[in-house]
Amino acid sequence: MRTDFPVPWTRRRLLGTTASLAVTGIVATSIVTNAMAADGPGTGFMAVSRIVTGRNDLNPEVGHRLMAALQASSPEVLQNLSELSAALGGELTPAQESQAVRIQQAWYLGTVGKSVVTYENALTFSAVVANLKPRSYCGGPPGFWASKPV
């Protein structure tokens, strides 16, 4: 009988191995998702979005959701993004102007058509974030409005 086999599987070792494999899978998925966000098909959309919104700190996750919603509702908006990006520094055709406005509206309003893609992360609130909160969010504890401002 051979005695040089590794230690037999115990319940504790099996659970530990299973847990480490699950964590490895989650980490690998996160790495792949982050790589896709950086170099995926939305790269052109994010570049155009940065130009039309005038913001460099756009949330890539929101960008991917907006891009998917635009693709579902009106795919023509996402066509020829490289041409639009090149033309944004100069004269735009009416079609390119409409395309840029639709992308800008999606970011600032957080909606595409009648679908709400993001509410709290819509750029419309970023202009007044120091003083106002998005509607439906309480500004403080109950009765906060009764005390005099500081």
Buried (B, 14 or more C-beta within 10 A) or exposed (E): EEEEEEEEEEEEEEEEEEEEEEEEEEEEEEEEEEEBBEEBEBBBBBBBBBBBBEBEEBBBEBBBBBBBBBBEBBEEBBEBBEEBBEBBEEEBEEEBBEBBEBBBEBBBBBBBEEEEBBBEBBBEBEEEEEEEEBEEEEEEEEEEEEEEEE
